Amino acid sequence: MLAHLPILQVIVPLMAAPACLILSRPKLVWLFTLLVSTITFFISIFLLQQVMSTGTVSYELGGWSPPWGIEYRIDKLNAFIALIISGVSTVVLLAAQTSIEKEIPENKQTLFYILYLLSLTGMLGIVTTGDAFNVFVFLEISSLSAYSLIALGKDRRALWASFQYLIMGTIGATFILIGIGLMYQMTGTLNMVDLAARLPEVAETRTVTTAYVFFIIGVCLKLALFPLHFWLPNAYTYAPSIVTTFFAATSTKVAAYLLIRFTFSIFGVSFSFTTLPMETLFLALGLLGIFVASTVAIYQQNVKHVFAYSSVAQIGYMIVGFSMSTHAGLSAMLLHMFNHALMKGALFLALGAVMYRIGSTRIDDFRGLGRQMPLTMAAIVIGGLSLVGVPLTVGFVSKWYLVTAAIDKGWWPVAGLVLLGSLLAVVYVWRIVETAYFKTPITGKDPVKEAPMAFLLPVWMLVLANVYFGIDTRMTVEVATGAAQSLFGVAP
């Protein structure tokens, strides 16, 4: 059984999705979905332990050896990302049934869980497959289910948000497919390891350059890198709260994984950052994303919009680390991918609790919630402090490693701009704190009760993880550093 873990990680949620139709009640479907996600989480833990101790795991499908057959290939990088996806999914699902009771009609709740499992399947498939065309297939599974999940939001603007994402996502997927097709044309293979071996022979051709450009633009659309981010704020704001939480913590990490995998493992650092001027371009876009998105977040009136634009800014931090094309910069990017999942998971799930109680996430409706929902608002405060980068939180760890990497590369102004960007986060987090704790509730409204335990338990699991991994960084730093070393061909 242990030998089949790479394929089980994808097959289990894929087969479970249609099996949900057999169960008659939404609560049973929820428990079944939670069980399936928990299984994928434990599989991710076992796989990460295995690759950390024994190295890369290769799993052949269909009895054909790679590169002729499809291969699932697990190394430190994708094992780490799979752990993020399955871990966040499991914690978020603890609150799913309580949350969707008020946001999704009962006759659509089973559909929600089917789409959720398909989205989980797609994300896990993207990060585990060693076949470039399979990346596109799983990307479509994940994306099509994502469009439908967003459209389930009770606000009619969810339909427009879903349509926006559909158009942008389809353009991005088309660009990715064109890039993969051009790579296949030049090499005659789709296996990633084989592509990495054959592409250098034709790297100087315009076709390979075109393939890289098409692929990178498509991935950046999926990543919501500034200025290709316009689909993200509305998708996060008007989707059901559980959907927002899951996607905010995972979907952009999957796109970032593809950016890393194809740039470092397949095309290579020399081609990506020497032959093409990608270092300067990514650095500029990353810094612009930090400052523009953070500034826009300050003026938003919906807290979901605030943290959605904040996500665009946090993607900017990741891209700054990526642009350094150094071991330290990539380690900082991977650390921030993990830490950002914890931050945004806690914040958006806490906003789901607020939505459950007051039916709104507008900032004006937060008046007095600090006293009425003390545990929920405390979670938002701690998550906000982590977003700012206060010591003893994961946000501090990310920015420390990012600033250190910038200084090591001699980019002192960039290190200063990273710290300056954190000050903008203070502003939009403070607006929420001020409204919740220093303004009195609107008169004439009934007192608001604290969120139910079904919300508080997973919210505080993520909040405590923000603090724990901000203090004890051994696991995250070891895995992120090990993954970066393997991508640069450095022995651990």
N, C-alpha and C positions, 0 to 999 in steps of 0.2 A: 504493500500500500504506500509506503514512504517513497518508493521510487516513482510513483505516479502523481505526487503532489503538484508538480507544475501544471499538468492538464486538469487535475481535479479543481484547482483554484478557479478555473474558467468554466468547466463543465457543471460544477455543482450549482452556481447561481443561474446558469443558462437553462438547465433542465428544471430547476425549481420554478422559473417564471411561469411556464404554462401549467405546472402542477398546482399553482394557486387557484386555478379555475375549479379544481375538484373540491376545495374547501368552501363551505357554505356561508360562513360568517366572517365579517371583516376582522374580528378579533383573532380568530384562528389563523387567518391569512397573515396577520401582523406577527403572531408568535412564530409561525413557520418562516416568515421572511427574516425575523430576528435570529432564529436558529441557523438559517443558511448563511447569513452574514457573519455570525460568530464562527462558524466552521471555516469560512474563508480567512478570517482573522487569525485563527490558530494555524492554518496552513501557511499564512504569510510569516508568522513567527518562526515556525519550523524551517521554512526555506531560508529566512535571513540567518538563522543560527547555522544552517548547513553551509551556506556560501561564505560566511565569515570564518568558519573553521576549516573547510575543505576546498573552497574555491568554486568556480563557475559550474553550474549544473546544466547539462544539455539533455533534452528530452525529444526523441524522434517520434514523429507521428506517421501512421500508415505503413510502417515497415520499410520506408525508404530513408536511406541515410542522407543527411544534408551534404551538399547544397541541393540535391535533387528533390528531396522531400522537405516538408515543413518541419521546422524545429522550434521548440520552445526553449529559450536560453535564459537562465536566471543567474545574474551576477549581483554584486553588492548594490549597484545603482537601482536596478528595477525591483530587487527584493525590498529595498528601503521604501520606494514609492508605493509598492503593493501593500506594505505594512500601513502606510498613511491612509490609503484608500479604504482598506478593509477595517482598520481600527476606527476611523471616523464614522464609517457607515454603521458599524455595530453600536457605537455610543449614541449616534443620532436616532437610530431606530427605537431606542428605549422610550423616546418621547413621541414617536410617530403617531401611534393610535390616538393618544390624547389630543395631539395637535390637529390632526386632520378631521377629527369629529366636528370641529367648528369651521373648517376651511374647505372641506370637500364633501359633497353629498354622499350619502351612504351607498347609493347604487354605483358610484364611481371609485369607491375605496379599494376594491379588489383590483381594478384597473391600475390604480396608483402603485400598488405593491408589485404588480407584474412589470410595469414600466421601470420601477426603481431597480428591480433585480436585473433587468436587461441593461440598464445604464451601468450598474455595478459590473456586470459581465463584460461590457464593452471596455470600460476603463482597465479592468484587470487584464483583459486580452491584449490591449495596446501595450502594456508594460511588460508582458511576459513573452510575447511572440518574438521569434527571431527572423520573421519573414516580413519584408517591406510591404508586400501587397496585403498581407493579413492585418497590418497596421491600419490600412485604409478600411478594410472590412469591419474591424472592431470599432474604428472611429465612427463609422456610419451607424452601427448598432447603438453606440453610446449617444450619438448626436440626435438620432431620430427619437429615441426615448426621452431625451432631454427636452426637445421641443414640445413633446406631448405633456411632460410633467409640468413645465412652466405654464402651459395653456390651461391646466387644471385650477389655477388660482381663481378665487371667487371674484376678484375685481376684473371687470371686462378689459381693462388695460393689459391684463395678462395675455390676452389673445394677440394684441399688437406687439407686446414684448416677445412673445413666442415667434411671431412672424418675422420680426427684425432679426432675431437669432437664427431663424431658418434661412433667411436670405444670406446673411453674413457667413453662417456656418457652411452653407452649400458652396459659396464662393471659395471659402478656405479649403474645404474638402476637395474641390475641383483642382485647385492649385497644387495641393499635396499629391493628388493622383497624377497630374501632368508631370510633376517632378519625379515621381516613382517610375512612370512610364519612360521618361527620358533616360533615367539611370539604367533601366532594363535594356533599352535600345543599345546603350553603349557597352554594356557588360554581359548581357545574356543571362543574368542571374537576379534573383530577388532575395536570396539569403543574405542577411546583414553582414555576417562574417566574410562571406564570399565577395560581397560588394566592397567591403573595406579593403580586400586584397586586390581587387581588379580595378577599382576607380583610379588609383594613382597612375596606372598605365595610360589613361586617357584624360587625366586631370587638366591638361592644357587645352582641351577642345572647348569650343564655345557651347557645345551641347551640355557638357557637364556643368559649366558655369550657369547656364540657363536652368538646368535641373535644380541646382542648389537654390537659386533665387526663387523659383516657383515654390519649392518646398518650404523655404523659410518664410515667405510671405503667407502661405497657407497656415503654417503653424502659428505665426504671430497673430493672425486673425482669431484662431482658436484660443490663443493665450490671452487675448485682449490687451496686447501691448499697445500703449499710446503710439500713434493716434488711431489705431484700429480697434478701439475699445467700445464703440458706441452701442453695441448690443448688450453689454454687460450690466450697466446700472438698472435699466428697466427690467431685465430678466431677473436680477436678484431682488428687486423691489416688489414686483407683482406676482412672483411665483409663490406657491404655498411655502410656509415658513420652513418646513422640513426639507423641501427641495432646495431652497436658498442655502440652508446650512450645509447640506451635503455637497452642493456644487461649489460653494465658496471655498470649502476646505479641500476639494479634490480635483475638480475639472481643470483648473488652470495649472495644477501640479502635473497632470498628465501631459498637457501641451508643453510645459517646460521640460519634462522628461524627453519628449520627442526632439525638442530643440537641442538638448544636450547629447542625446544618443546619436543623432545624425551628424551633428557638427564635430563631435570629438571622436566617436567610434567609427563612423563610416567615411565622411569626407576628410576628416583629419584636421588637426589644429593648424598645420602649415597652410593648407589650402584655404581654410575658412578665415584665418586672421592675417595671412601674409599675401597670398595671391589676390584675395578680395579685401577691401578696406572695412571689414565688418566690425573691427574693434571700435573705431571712431563712431560708426553709425549706431551700434548698440549702446555705447556709452551715452551718446546724445539723447537717444530715445528713452533710455532708462532714467536719466536725470530730468528730462522734460516730463515724463510720466509722474515722477515723484512730486514735482512742484505744481504742475498744472492740475493734476487730479486732487492733490491735497488742498489746493486753493479752492477748487470747485466744491469739495466736500464741506468746507467751512460754511458755505452759503445755502446748503440744502435744508429743506424744512421737514423732510422725512428721514428718520434715523436709518432706515434701510438704505436709502440713497446715500447717506453719509458714509456708511461702511462699505457700500458698493464702490464708490469712488475711491475710498481708502484702499480697497483691493487693487484697483488700477495702480495706485501709488506703490503698494507693496510689491506688485509685479515689477515695477521700476527698480526697486532695490535688488530683486533677483537678477534682473538684466544687467545692472551695474556690475554685480559679481561675475556674471557670465562674460561680460565684455573684457574683463581683465585678462582672459585666456591664460590664467595661471592656476597652479594647484590650489593656492590659498583662496583665490577668488571663487573658484568652483566649489570648494568646500563651504565657503560662506553662503553661496547660493543654495546648495543642498540643505544646509542647516536652516536657512530661512524658509525653504519649502516646507519642511517639517514643522517648524515653529509657527509659521503663518497658518497652517492647517489647525493647530491648536487654538490660536488666537481667534480666528474668524469662526471656527466651530463654536467656541464658547459664546462669542458676541451674538451671532445670528440665532443661536438656539435660545439665548436669553431674550432676544427680541421676539422670538416665537412665543415665549411665555407671556410677554407683555401683550402681544397680539391676542393670545388666548383669553386674557382677562379684560382688556379694554377695547379690543377689536380695532386697534389703530397703532401705527408706529410713528405718527406725526410728532415732532418734537414738542409742540405746544401741549399735547396730551400727556406728556411726561411730568407735568407739574405735580409736585408732591409725592411722586411714586417712590422716592427714597425712603419715606416713612411708611407708606402703605405696602410696598413690595420690597422690604429691606434686603432679603436674600437675593432676589433677582437683580436688583440694582447694584448690589455689592459685586455680583458677578460681572456686570457690565463695566463697573469701575475698574476691577482688576484686569479684565480683558483689555480695557482702554489703556491702562498703565503699561501693559505688555506691548500694545501697539505702539506706544510712544517710545518704549525701550528703557523703562525704569529698571534699575538693578534688581536682581532676584526674580526676574521674569524671563521667559524665553526670548522676548523681543530685544532685551539687552544683549543676550548671547549672540543673536544674529547680527546686530549692528556692531558689536565689538569685533567679531571676526571679519565683517565687511570692511570696517574702518582700518583694521590691522592689515588686511590684504591690500587695500588701496595705498597705505603708507609703505608697505613692502615693495610695491611696484613703483613708488615715487610719485604717486598721484595725490599729493597733499591737498590740492584744492578740491578734489573729489571727496576725500575724507571729510573735509569741512562742509561740503554741500550735503553729504549724507546726514551729518549731525544737524544741520540747519533744517533739513526736511522733517526731522523728528519734532522740531518746534511747531511746525504747522499741525502735526497730529495733536499736539497739546491743545491747540485752539478748538478743533472740532470735538475733541473728547470733553473739553471743559464746558462747551455749550450744553451738552447732555447732562453733565453733572450739575451744572448751575440750575437748570430747569427742574431736575428731579429732586434736588436737595434744598434749594434756596428760594423756590417759588411755591406759593400756597396752591392747593388744588382749586380747580374751578368750582365756584359755589353752585349748589343745587344738584351736584352729582353724587351718586351713592358711593360710599367708601369702596375702595378696591381691595380685594383679598390677595394674599400672597399666592404665587403660582402653585399648582398641585405638585406633589412629590414626583410624579411621572416626568415633570420638567426639571425640577430642582436637582434630582439625582444625576442625570447626564450632564446638565449644565455645570454642576460643581465638580464632576469628574474631569471635565475639560479645563475648568478654572484651576483646579489643583494640579493638573498636568502642566499648565502654564507656569506654575510656581516650582513644581518638582524638577522639571527639566530645565528650569532657569537656574537651579541650584546645583543639581547633579547632572552634569553634561557629559558624563563618560560615554554613555551608549550612543547618543546622537553624534557627538564629535568623532567617536571612533568609526562609526559607520560612514558618516559624510566624508571624513578624511580618507578612509579606505576606498570608498567609491571614486573619489577624485584621483587618488593615486593610481588606481587601476585604469582609469581613462587616459591618464598621462603616461601609462606604462612604467610607473615607478613601483619598485618592489616595496611591500609594506615593511 
